[in-house]
Amino acid sequence: MALTRRVFLGTGAGALAQAQSTAPSDRIAVGMIGVGSRSHELLEAIKQVEGTEIVAVCDAYSGRVDRAIERTEGRAQPYSSYREILDDPSIDAVTVGTPDHWHRQMVVEALRAGKDVYCEKPLTYAIDEGLEIAAVAEKQAKIVQVGSQTVSSDSARELRRWIQSGRLGQVTMIRVAYNRNSPGGAWIYPIPPDASPETVDWDAFLGPATKRDFDLERFFRWRCYREYSGGIATDLFVHACTTIHFITGAVMPSEVMAAGGLYHWKQSRDVPDTLGAMLRYPQGFMVHLSSTFNSNAFGGYLFEVLGTEGSAQFGRRGLIFRPHPEYDNNAWIVGGWPTALEEQYYRTPAGRAELQGLPRPEDETYRDTGPNSTLAHLADFFFAVRHRGANVEDAWIGHHAASCAHLINASVDSGSTARWDFERHCAAA
Ligand SMILES: NC(=O)c1ccc[n+]([C@@H]2O[C@H](COP(=O)([O-])OP(=O)(O)OC[C@H]3O[C@@H](n4cnc5c(N)ncnc54)[C@H](O)[C@@H]3O)[C@@H](O)[C@H]2O)c1
């Protein structure tokens, strides 16, 4: 497969060490827009990057703000809205951790306000939004880091080396599965008991979405509704696509075929709870993505890269390499030949090799000992903010990964193949 070599600066442990060696007077002031569940993880990670200080937080549910201030030991101030954060010239960078339907507007406004932006995945809610974000980021010369953090792991870089060095041979298939079997896994999250119109700003949550009556399920379980989320494709598959593009150098699939169904959690959502997609890449490989929320299979998560010389399995904290020896066994074929011809076959080099057999090489394990990927990803972002250099997951990369998810949903909705328009929707080469 034809792979593009890319050089990424400031990724991983090196960036972390350098970000941490900053003088206190030279701190990057961070505002956090939306401090929900994921942003509390980001907050804890940002606290470990010493050149940064979280100075502002805002959220549409007051309980989240209180907890974020508590986590910063009172150093962050509550701001009444994201616009108040953007209007504050002392803030250098913002994180955007709101539901997906808000991302475009908040990211674009933040860039125009002169902020660098770490936006959670998926970067967009619809394909064209990515073009706008990338254009504004370029015009403003601001950094956008998109939050599919796996690409900042040592494992992802190692797997990329394996693929690009030819260790796996010709890669023709990558398959990824996310399976769950619990209410939380199916996004039916607990709702805080104090949630009410007094603590929840419903209009702030809705923002650009369709006006609706106050609804705590929509507010706290927004992934279940198409008005705020692309469901499994934008929540889970976007991570896989980001990683696949990173390890292969591919930009986008040319065609996407997908189908989904809502089979089990029918009362709680309008997006599928079961989804399968095939993505065909012009470099000459296919990707199979699948997910069900109705069984957790064996461990729930699978990421395999299948090559002619070997396969790789990507785990949460490492990789497994399984070499494939060129070993054939045609006994069941030649066993149906006339005896003399079968005996003749086993006198040929191929037949002799089959009789002899080959020792099967052992699997090899690569253990990831680097920093956790969220911390490394944030460190990469802040390193780029400080040094105005390249970062690992910019707006174009986020646009492409999110667009894979949007094509998947388009294919599900239309029942036909969705095609990518490389001319219209990709960066100029
Ligand atoms: N990278 C990852 O591994 C990862 C993991 C989980 C979630 N995420 C992403 O993070 C984002 C948030 O997901 P989550 O699980 O934290 O959801 P969440 O519902 O816990 O958090 C979203 C927060 O945004 C707030 N919000 C909504 N509208 C707002 C507004 N106008 N102004 C300020 N705050 C507003 C909500 O009150 C809520 O607290 C999503 O884009 C999601 O896909 C990424």
The ligand as an ORCA input file, in Angstrom:
! r2SCAN-3c Opt
* xyz 0 1
  N     -11.639     11.783     23.597
  C     -12.396     10.948     24.271
  O     -12.004      9.819     24.584
  C     -13.775     11.386     24.670
  C     -14.461     10.695     25.678
  C     -15.733     11.141     26.031
  C     -16.297     12.237     25.383
  N     -15.619     12.871     24.408
  C     -16.200     14.044     23.727
  O     -16.274     15.110     24.650
  C     -17.408     15.916     24.377
  C     -18.264     16.008     25.629
  O     -18.677     14.705     26.002
  P     -19.015     14.350     27.516
  O     -19.067     12.899     27.647
  O     -18.102     15.090     28.402
  O     -20.491     14.935     27.618
  P     -21.141     15.672     28.878
  O     -22.595     15.752     28.603
  O     -20.698     15.024     30.128
  O     -20.471     17.106     28.800
  C     -20.902     18.096     27.911
  C     -21.021     19.359     28.730
  O     -21.257     20.456     27.875
  C     -22.094     21.337     28.609
  N     -22.683     22.310     27.702
  C     -23.653     22.117     26.780
  N     -23.916     23.268     26.140
  C     -23.090     24.200     26.667
  C     -22.889     25.584     26.426
  N     -23.587     26.257     25.513
  N     -21.960     26.223     27.153
  C     -21.247     25.586     28.111
  N     -21.400     24.280     28.392
  C     -22.311     23.590     27.659
  C     -23.078     20.428     29.294
  O     -23.707     21.063     30.366
  C     -22.178     19.295     29.720
  O     -21.688     19.438     31.033
  C     -18.115     15.265     23.200
  O     -17.709     15.894     22.014
  C     -17.617     13.842     23.231
  O     -17.638     13.209     21.980
  C     -14.375     12.474     24.057
*
